[in-house]
């Protein structure tokens, strides 16, 4: 379960000030709802993707027996 600021709070904050877990969570959510997003929602999703790309690789390794290969944002 996601614990953090909701989207109504985050829309008042520049994407550069979002935490990585917030970006990852909402990117995943937007990806799952892509077919249902309005133009405004799709535009925000693109901005989230660009912010994630600008921050560079997330995670940094391929995982092992004791940790996941991708960050857990939940």
Order of alpha helices (4+ residues) and beta strands (2+ residues): alpha-alpha-alpha
